[in-house]
Amino acid sequence: MKILIVETQSKGHYPEYLKHVIRWVIKNDLIDDYLFYLTGGLRTSLTEFENTTIKSSICFFDKSIDDELLKTNNLARFIVNRVNEMNSQFGVKEVVFLNINLVLRYPGFLFSNKKFPFLFKGIFFQSPYRLRTSGTQFLKRLKREIAIYCLAKNKNCNGIFLLNDVEGADFYSKWSSKIKNIEDPVHVILEECMNIRKYHSISNDRKVILHIGSLSEIKGTLDVIDTMTRLANSAIANKYYFLFVGNSTEVIVEKMNNIKGIISTDNYLFRNEYVKDCEFISYIKQSDVVMITNNNIETSSGILNHAMYNFKLVIAPNKGYFQEKLSNYSNKLLFNNKSDIFKLLDNSKLFENHLENTMLYNQAVSAEKVDDVTRFCEALLFRK
């Protein structure tokens, strides 16, 4: 049986999810054949697989299709067209969507259709259960719950995986046993390949504040820039050094260009690019603070997972997923609004009560995290 994984997104969780799945397919002697049809933007994230046997099963969109992706105003139809191309070429029997939300508007996903050409399953982001328990955003919750219900009743759908929501999966499983929880796994990266202070000429007396990942408005990057601007005009301007690392939207690039000359480059660095794994983990491990300022408090955060695994001091929203995820994590500072971020940093006792040695913590959870990846891949890919 041929199973197809199509991915059109090259930022955020998706490169990491793909790496988990590809490694798992390589490692295990599987009966099914797995094919990957991916946007060209994912090439740089998957270079480690160039010389492996799985390479023959990884196809990237050609240039014209990548251009079409950038211009399309109907992403669901675009993705299904790509699936149908591979289906006609290879006879695909099942499609796995790493983000099933993207295709829900295409006819055949929410409602059963005998002529629909393939079976499918996928990860449902931003489970509405938290909105139900908090009693907020009724219409938003209702739309998502209708979508989950329709998927559950669709005979073409083989599985709906609610990301990081055990209680929600249990609650909605009354509609179908196809609805399950899937945990966002952490790929444990051990090998560092740079000294970030040396590489960026950061003095030892400065605390390094890291904001890493896909830098955008929805990730709250503008709030981090505003906080840095306020600190630059305060008495503690020379106490911190901000690192902005990751692919950035045009808005963020413009904002960073506008602060040139206003804030000294002795206070920050902007690296607008996707970094390889060993550089990513060097930034995480060697920074003093990992700052997560997502405006969407319902969605999960891969950066948060890495920060927690390495027991870094985390600054994050005191709401939604982040409040829940960090409830039993001691090395944290939570904020209720963006003005709180400045207040947290403008605190001379900020680091007094936080652990610096993370080795024992890492050893304790390392095996668990490896198991998380296995459970993630088995839940997503095995037929039940």
Order of alpha helices (4+ residues) and beta strands (2+ residues): beta-alpha-beta-beta-alpha-alpha-beta-beta-alpha-alpha-beta-alpha-beta-alpha-beta-alpha-beta-alpha-beta-alpha-beta-alpha-beta-alpha-beta-alpha-alpha
